[in-house]
Amino acid sequence: MKHQKGLTMVSILLLVLGAIVILRAFMVIIPSYFDHAEVGVILDSLDENNRINAKTSTKVMREEVARRLRDNNVAFSVDTLEVQRSSAGAVINWNYESRKHFLANIDMVLTFQRQKELSK
C-alpha cells in the first residue's frame, strides 16, 4: 500500500466544524466588546454637561446611564451600578455581564467592570 498523502474526508469535516465553532464564538464575543467600549464612552462623558456630579443621587445617575444606554442601543442592566461617596467626590463602580446565545443550549457569559471617578 502506498503512503497516504492529504487529509481524509473525516479530517476535513472535523476541521470545517472546528472553524465554524471558532467563527461563531467570534460572532458572539466581538459585539459584546463593542458594547463594553460604548459603556466606557458613556461613563466617561457623564460629567461633561454638569448634570451629573459627585452630589447627584444614585437613582438619578442610574436613570441617566440607562437613558444613554437605550439611546446607543446597548442592552445592559444598571442594577449593579454602585456609587461610593467620599469627601473627595464619588466613584461609580459597575460590574456587569453580557450573556449571549452561542450554540444550541450553550450561552457565553462575559463579565466586565468599569469605574468612573467624579470629583467635587
CORPERA-V986552 format. One record per helix or strand of 2 or more residues. SS is the DSSP state (2 for helix, 1 for strand). FROM is the first residue (numbers start at 1). LEN is the number of residues. If there is no record, write none. Layout:
ss->SS from->FROM len->LEN
ss->SS from->FROM len->LEN
//
This chain:
ss->2 from->9 len->36
ss->2 from->58 len->14
ss->1 from->81 len->6
ss->1 from->89 len->15
ss->1 from->106 len->14
//
